[in-house]
């Protein structure tokens, strides 16, 4: 039994699958960055909320907004210290 295969069709399918693979990789990288950005923002917001909860006993309040949450989420404790120092240097 002889198979009559048109190699142009096989090459077209292979090229289409390769193009689909690269397009998927191209779209997945920004999605991963966006998920990491949301995750860091949520963690920073939770950390700021805990600091405001505990710091309320001593009169320490840091506003929770997207900018402060992202700074604290990305930088961690140094970001929290940065926001704290900027608040007290700028607001006196």
N, C-alpha and C positions, 0 to 999 in steps of 0.2 A: 504494500500500500504506500503510495507516494503522496506526500502532503504538498499541496501547492500553496506556498506562503509568499505573500507580497511583502517584501522587506521594507518598502516605503511605509506601509501601515505600521509595522513593528517599530520602525524608527520614530514615526510620529507619536505613537503611544509612549515610547520611552522618553522622548523629548517633553511630552505633556506631563508625565509623572515627575520628571526632573524639575520642570518649571513650577509645578504645584508644590514640590518639596521646598524649593527656594522661596517661593512666595509665603508659604507657611512659616518658615524660619524668620523671614523679614517681618512678618506681622506679630510673631510671638515675642520678639525682643522688647518692643515698646510695651506690650501687655505685662511682661514680667517687671519692667521698671515701674509701671503704674501700680501694680499690686504691692511692690515693695514700698512705694511712696505712701499708699493708703495705710499699710501696716505700720510704718514708722509714725505716721500722723496719729493713728489710734493709740499706739503705745505712749507717745509723747503726751497726748491729751489725758490719758489715764494717770500718768506720772504727775502731771501738773495738777490734776484733780486731787490726788493724794497729798501733794505738797500743800495745796490750799486748805485741805481738810485738817492736816496736822498744823500747818503754819497759822491757821486762824486763831489758835490759842495764844500766839505771840504777836499777832497783828501783821503777819507776812502774807501778802496776797499777790499772786502772779496771774495776770489775765490769761484766760484760755481762749485762744483764737488759732486759726490755721497756721499762722506764721510761727507763733511760739511753740505750738504742738509739733510742727515739723522740725524746728531747730532742736528741741529737746529729744524728739524721736530719732533724728539722725546722729546727733552728737552725744546723747546720753547725759551723764552727770556733768561733763564740761559744758554742754549746752545749757543745762539748767543753771549752772553757776554764771554763765555768760548772760542769760536773760535776767537773772537776779541782779547782777552788777549793773547792767545797762538800765534797768528800771530805777535803781537807787541812785545812779550817777546822773541820769537825765531828769528824774522827778524830784531829786533831793531827798 
